Amino acid sequence: MTVDAKYANLVATVKEECKDASEDEIADEFRRYEEEFLIPPEDALRSVIRKFQAAAGMEVTGSSGTRAAPPSVKKVDRFSDLGSDDRNVTVEVAVVSYTPRMQKMKTGEERQIAFGWIEDNPWEPSDKRERWDYKDWGGHSQNLAPGSVVRLEGVSVNEWNDKKSININRTSRISVLREGGQANLERSDEPISIERASQSDGFVNIVARVLSTKSDVIVKRDGSGQLNVVRGRLADETGSIGMLSWSDFDYEPGTLLKIEGASIRRFRDTPEVNISDTTRVEVYHDNSFASMDDLAATKKSTISGLRNGMRDVEITLQVESWYKRSFTAKDGSERVVRSGDVMDPTGRCRLTAWCDFDPKPGDFIHLKEARVQSWQGSPDLVIDDIVQAISLESPTWEKIDPEDHWVDVGLTELVAGGTRRGVRTKGTIVLITGDSGIIERCTVQLQDRERKCRKRLRDGVCVDCGPQRGEEDLRIRMVLDDGISNVSLLLSKEPAENFLGMTQAEVSEMISRDGQDSFLSSVREKALGRGVSVNGLALIDDQGAMLLADSVQDDGINASKAAENVIERWEVVM
């Protein structure tokens, strides 16, 4: 019988002290501490050693007569400073999630433990933090509310499959440094839908059918080797979601599973079900559950539903344009990349092919196992092998006219979603920023790309290229509002000229003659309170929302008329 790999390192440590002890019996003791007493195996090590020393008639180390010195405190700011053997750790963290779960012990008793995510370096921006799993063995729910910043004292590090996590024990101390929201104290025993799981953080239970699986490897960050994993996709009637299993996963497509204690992680902007050694997976039987044929539609994506980091994307597209470009790679080899604009009824995006794939504008194509990679905030499709693409002989929908393909999206819905190309939205202009007008751009030719830098110069200096003699450009920055949400609206040269009814040269002449303030006053007089319809690209990220306009048209409703409509709608008596 093979010792449970979960306890292998700990068993080896005990064997160094108690050479005649049975490995299986040692592993069973660690399992007993974890399942019956909710004590992490790492923290039970000293007690297990003592037990087997006593059983062998050896001198018991660390007993009351020869009490061992308490371990020294290790204070760190970053998780990267922690090793797998660290105990009595003090670290300040931001609590991301807290998910309790009732766990049945071998005695039949149910006890509550909790799982979640924490981030180090909590006083810095989120992009400078590292996120780890943690397990709360001590019922510290009141001090681990999501959104709070806390100081953890007396916690320990656990490592499994090269992934480190934090154990918060019964004796650990937690000091709240900044209050968060309310801790989630509800039990999470009942399965939730994949739609709800996709919007969750932390640990979830789901019932889902396996759509696909494939073996994969993950290279360790330190270059010391690789880990074997299984990737796949799960689905129920509400949608589908990617899956990553760090443990054995031998279930065939079509199998219905009940999965308890899986964690939802996000790869870039995409949620993914992570299955670890602590996740309980079992075959489930439900004759009323949707069949594979019923779930086939959940596998297919649309452009509006693409998010950065998505894998195994299946999607049907209409090609708008297609180009082929040769370039010299870093290793000196000549490579060819093909790319173009593609559409479906929900929007537009880019498609890049690192293979010999050459569709024509107007062709309909179907992609399988494509991936999504963000470029300048836009989630674009990528294929790496010709087998991922199929040219369709007949149209899937009535052919779209690229010149007039704008998907209507409400401004509030747009801001709440992800980056999208080819959208049309409406709102009222409520602000013209002071940096609107003539700006200067960097003209340095980028060595690795067939374009100029084009970043805005500030006091004659490019942030990347240094002091430069710039090139004039026209830009108008505004804020668009729909009464609920607002977005930064940016007009480059051509849409700005059309909006102002002036050429760039005329704007430059006006500013030179009358001054910047006079120009801004004229723009504000013309635009503020104006209701407009905007066609363009919506960039949505952690910094907020920005709409890059291709064109701006008057929607025919001015501010006074809009106010009258509101008064009439809500029956306001003046």
N, C-alpha and C positions, 0 to 999 in steps of 0.2 A: 504493500500500500504506500503510495506516494504522499509525502507531507504536503498539506495545503500550501501552495506557493505563497499565499498571503502572509503566512507566518514563517516562511523558510529562514529569513535572516534572523529573526528573533530566536527561532529554534536553534540555529547555529551558535548564537551567543550563549544560550543556556548550556549547550553541549560543551562549550569551552570550560565552563565551571563544573559541570556534572557529566563527565564523560560516559558514564554507564546508563544514563537516563534514556528512556525510549523516546525517539523523535515524535512518534505518533501521540504518546501520552503528553508530551510537552505541548504539542500543537492543540490537543484537546483542552488543556488547561488555559491556554490563551483564548480559545474559542469560548470557554465557560465564562471567563472574566468579561468578555465582550458581550455575549448574549444574555447572561443572567444578571450581571452587575453593572452593565453599561460602562465598563472601564476600558478605554482604548488599549489595545495590545501593547503598545509601546510603554504606556504608563503602568502596565501590570508586570513588566519585565523583572523588577527587583523582587516582587512577591513570588513570582514563579521560580526564580532562582533559589530563593530561600526554601520553598517547599521541597524542591528536589534535593537540595543540600541536606535538609533534615531527614528526608526519606533514605538517603544514602549513608546517614550517620556522620556526615561531614560537619565541620564547624560552620555555623550559619553566619554569613557576612552581613554586616549592617544590622545586627540584632540589638536589643536594648543594652546589652553589656558592651558592645563594640559599635556603637552607633556611628554610621557613616556621616561624613560632613555633607550638608545640603549642597546640591549642585549650584554652581554659580549662575547668576542671572546674566542672560545674554540680551542686551538691548540693541535693536536694529531699527532702521527706518524703512528698509526695502526688503522684500521677500528674497531677492537675489542673494542677500547676505546670509541666508539660513541654509543649514545643511540638514540632511535627513535624520541625523542623530541628535539634533538640538532639542533640549528640554529647558524648562523654566525660562521661556522666552517672553520678553516685553516688547510690544510693538503697537503703534497707533495705526488704526485702519478705518476705512469707510465701509459701512455695512451696506451691501447691495440688496441682499435678499435674506429672508428667514422663513424656512418652510418646515413646520413640525410634521412628524409622522409617528403614528403608533406602531410599535414593534412588539411582536409577541415573543416572549422568552420561552425557553424550553420548559419552564415550570408552568406554562399556560398563562402567566401574568402578562398584561400589556403595559408597556412603559413608553413614554414619549421621548424621542430624541429629535433633533432638528438638524437640517442641512441648510447650506446657503453659500453665498459668495461674499468675499471681502476683498478690498483693494488696499494696497499699501500706499504710502506717500499721500495721505488723504487731503493735505492742504494744497496740493498741486493740481493742475488741470488733469482731466481724465486721461488724456493721451500720454501722460507721463507716469501712469500707474500700471501696476501688474495685478491681475486678478487671480485669486486662489479659491478653491473650495475650502469650506470648514465644516466641522461637525460639532454641534453643541451637545455634550453628554450630561451637562449639569443643570439644565432647565433655566438658562439665563435669558429667557425670552424678553423680559421687561427692559433689559439693557442692550438688546441687539435689534432694535427697531430699524427697518430699512430707511436709509437716508441719514442715519446718525453717524457721528465720528466717535470712536471709543478707543480707550487704551486697554489692551489685553495684557495681563500679567499672569505668569505661571502657566502658559500654554505650551504645547509641544508640537513637533513636526512629524507628520506621517508621510511616507512615500510608498506608492504602489504603481507599478508599471511606469516608472520614471516620472510620475506626476506627484508633486508634493502638495500637501494640504495641512491645515491647522486643526488640531484637536483642542477644544475648549473643555476643560474637565470640571468636575464638581468643585475642586479647590481653587480653580482659576478665579482671578479678580478682574472685574470689568468696570472701568470708570467712564462715564458718559461725558465727552468733551463738547459735543454739539448734539442737540436733540434732533431726532428724525421724526418719521411718521409713527403710526401705530403698528406695533408688532402683529404679525398674522398668527393668531393663536388657534385658528380653526384646524381641525384635523384634515388631512389631505388623503384620506383613504380611498375615496371614490374616484374612479377614472374621469377624466375630462376629455373634451373633444380636441382634435388636433388643431382646429381653428383657435380655440382658447389657449392651448398649450403653446402655439406659435407666438402668442402675445405675452407669455409668462416669463418670469425669471425664476431661477431656482429649480426645485425638484417637482416632478409631476408623475401621475399615474395615468396611463392611456390604454385603450383597447384599439388595436389597429391591425390591418392586414399588410403583410410584407409584399411590396410591389417589386422590388429588385434588390439584389445583393451582389457585391464583388469584393474580392480580397484586395488589400492595398497595404502600403508600408508608409510609415512616417519616420523621417530621418531625425534623430535626436539633435537638439540644438548644439550640443557640445561636440558633435561629430563622432561620438563614441560608438555609434551603431544605429540600428533602426528597430522600430516596433511594428509588429504585424497587427493590422486592424481590419475590420470589415466595414465597408461603407454600403449604404443602401437607401431605400426610400420606403416610408410607411404611409398608410392612407386610411381614412374613414370617410363617411359621407360628407364631412365638412371641409375636406381638403387633404393635402399630402405634405410631408415634411421629410427632410433628409435625416439620415441616421448614421451615427458613428459608434461602433462597438469596439471597446478596448479589450473585451473578453471574447471567448469563443462564441460564435453565432452561427449555428448550423441549420437554420430554418430556411426552407425553400420558399420562393415566391408563391404567394397564394395562401400561406399559413396565417391563421388568425392568432394573434398573441395578446396576452395581458402583460403589460410592462409596468412594474411598480418601482418607484424610486429612481427613475431616470432623471437626468438633469438637462435643462434647456440651455445650451450655449449658443452664442452668436458668433459666426464667422463673418467678419465685416458687418454687413447689415442683414445677414440671413440666419434665422434660428435653425437649430439642429438638435436632434435628440441624441444625447450621449449616454451610452450604456457602459457601466463599469462593473467591477466584481461585486459591488454591493447592491446592484440592481437585480430585482427578481423578475425573471422572464419565464413564462409558461404558456403552453398551448391552451387556447381558449375556444370554447364551443358556443356558438350563437347562430342558429339557423336563420335568424332574421337579419344578420349582418350583411352589408352589401358585398356582392361577389366581385371578382376581379374585373369582369366585364362592366359592372356598374361603376367601378372605381377608375376605369380607364380615363375618363374625362378629367379626373383630378391630377393626372400625370402631366397634362398639357398646360403650358404656360401661355400667357399673353405678354406683349411688350409692357403694358401698364403694370403688370405684376412682377416685373424683373427687379431684383435687388442685388446689390453688390455682394459677391461671395457665393451666389447660388451655383450648384453643381447639378449634373444630370438633367439639364433642362431639355424638355421636348416641346417644340414650338413650330408653327407654320408661319411663313413670312412671304411677302411680296418684295422683290428686289426693286429699289428705286435707282441706284447707281452702283457701278462696280469698277474698281481700279486695281492695277498691279504695279508694285514698286519694288525695285532692287536696292539693296543697301549692303554695306560692309559691316559685319558683326565685329564684336570686340576681339574675337579670336582671329580676325583677318579673313574669314571666309565670306563668300558672297551668298546672300540669302534673298529670298523673294517672299514678300508678304502681300496678300490680297485682302482688300477691304472695300466696304461700301455702305450705303445707307439702305436700310430695310424698313418695311412697314407692315402693320396689320391694322384691323379696324380700331384698335385701342391706342395706337400711337406710332412713334418712330424710334429707331435706335441705330447704332453702328454694328456691323458684323465684320470680324476679322478672321481670316482663314489662313492658318499656317500649313496649307496643303494645296495641292493642285485642283482647285475648285474655281470655276469661271462661269457663273451664271450670267445671264443677260438682263438688262433693265426690263422690268415687266414680268420676269419669270416668277413662278411660285416654287418655293423650296420648303422642305421639312427637315428640321434638325433634331438629332437625338444625342443625348449625353453632352450637350454643349455646356459651357460654363460662362459665368457672368463676371466681368472685370470692369471696375469703375475707371473711367477716364475723364478727368476734369469734372468730376461729380456725376457723370452720366453712366448708368449701368449698361454696358455694351456686351454683346455676345461674342464668344470666341470658340472656334473649333480647331482641333489639332490634327485630325485625320479625315481623309475623304470619306470613310465609312460613316461618319457622323452626319453627312448631308445627302439628301435625296432631292433630285429635281422632279417636280410633279408635272404630269402631262396635262392635267386639266385644272382650271382655277378653283380655288377653295371658296372664294367669294367673288362678287362682282368687282372687277379690277378697279383699284383705287387710283384716282388722279393725284399725283404727287403735288401738283400746284395748288390744290385746294383740300389738303388733308390736315385738318386741325381738329383735335378732339376737345370738345367742350368740357371743362372741369371748373367747378366753383372754386373761388379763391380760397375759402376756408378748407375745402377738401384737398386742394393742391398743397397748401402749406402743411397739412397734417400727414401727407403721404411722402413718397420718395421722389428723387429726381426723375423728370419726364421731359422728353422731347415732343415737339409737335402738338402743343396744347394751346387752347384758346380760353382765356378767362376774362372776367370783367371786374371793374372796381372804380373807385373815385380817386383822383390824384389829390393827395392831402399835403404833400411836401415836395419842394424842389431844393436839393442840397446846394450848398455854397460852392462846391467844387465842380459844378456843371459848367460846360462851355469848352474852351480850347485847352487841351492838355498836351504834353509832350511825351512821346514814347521812344523807348530804346530801339536803335536800329542795328544792333550787333547781330551778325549772322551766326546762328548756332551751329557748332561744328558737327554735331551728331544728327541734325535735323535739317530739312530743306525749308527752313523758315527763319525769320528774324525773331529776336527776343520779344519785342513789342510790350514789355512791361512799362508802366508809367514811371516817368522820371520825377523825382521830388528834389527841387532845387538843383536840377541838372545832374542828379545821381541816380543810377539804376541800382537796386538792392543786390542784383547778381553781378552786373557787369562793371559797376563803378561809374565815375564821371563820364558823361557822354554828351555829344551834340545831338539833341533829340529831333524828332520829326513830329510836326503838329498833327493833332487828331481832334475830332469832335466827339464829345460824350455828354449825355444828359443823365443825371441820377435823380430819381424820384421815389416816392413811397405811394403804393397803391393800396387802398383800403376798401373792404366790403361791408364795414360796420361791425364785423366780428374779428376778422384777421387782417393783417397787412403784410406786404412783401416789398422788398427793395426792387425797384424797377430800373433797369439799365438800358439805355438806348445808345448803341454805337453809331458811327457816322451816318450810314444810309437811313436807318429809321429815324435818327435825330433830325436829319435834314428834312425828311418828309413831314415829321411832326411839327417842326418849327416853320416850315415853308421858307427856309433859308438855306443856302449852301454853306459849306464850311468856310469858304473864303469870305462870304458876307458876314457870318458870325464873327470871324477874326477881325474884319474891318470895323464892325460895330463896337467890339470890345476895345480895340485900339483907339477909336474916336470918342466913345462915351464912357468907357470904364466897365469893369466887371459888375459892379453893383447895379448899374443902369441896365445891363443885359439881363441880369437875374430878375430885376423888377419886371421887365417886359415879359419874360417867360412865365413868372408867377401870375401876373395879371391874366395871361392867356390860358394857363393850364390849371391853376388851383380850383378845386371844386368841379372839375370837368370829369364826366363819366366816360370811360374809354373801354374798348375791347382790345386785348393784347394777344397777339400770336407769337409764340416763341418757345424757349427752353427754360424750364423751371429747375433750378439747382437747390436742392434741399440737403443740408448737412447740419453738423453740430453747431455751426456758427449762425444758423438761421436759414432764411429762405430768400432767394434772389431770382428774379425773372429777367432773362436776357431776351429782349424783344426783337423779333424779325420785322414786325410792323405794329403800329398803333392806330386804331380808328376810333373816331368819336361814336359813342353808342347812342347819341341823340337825346340823352337825359342829362340836364345840368343839375347843379346842386339844389337849386330852388325847386325844380320839378321833383327831384328825389325826396326832398323834405315834405313836399305836398303829398307824395305817394305814401310816405310813412304815416303822416297825420291821418290821412284817409283810411289807411289799412287798420290802424289801431284806434280809430274813432276818437282822436284827441280833440278836446274842445279848448280853443284858444280864448 
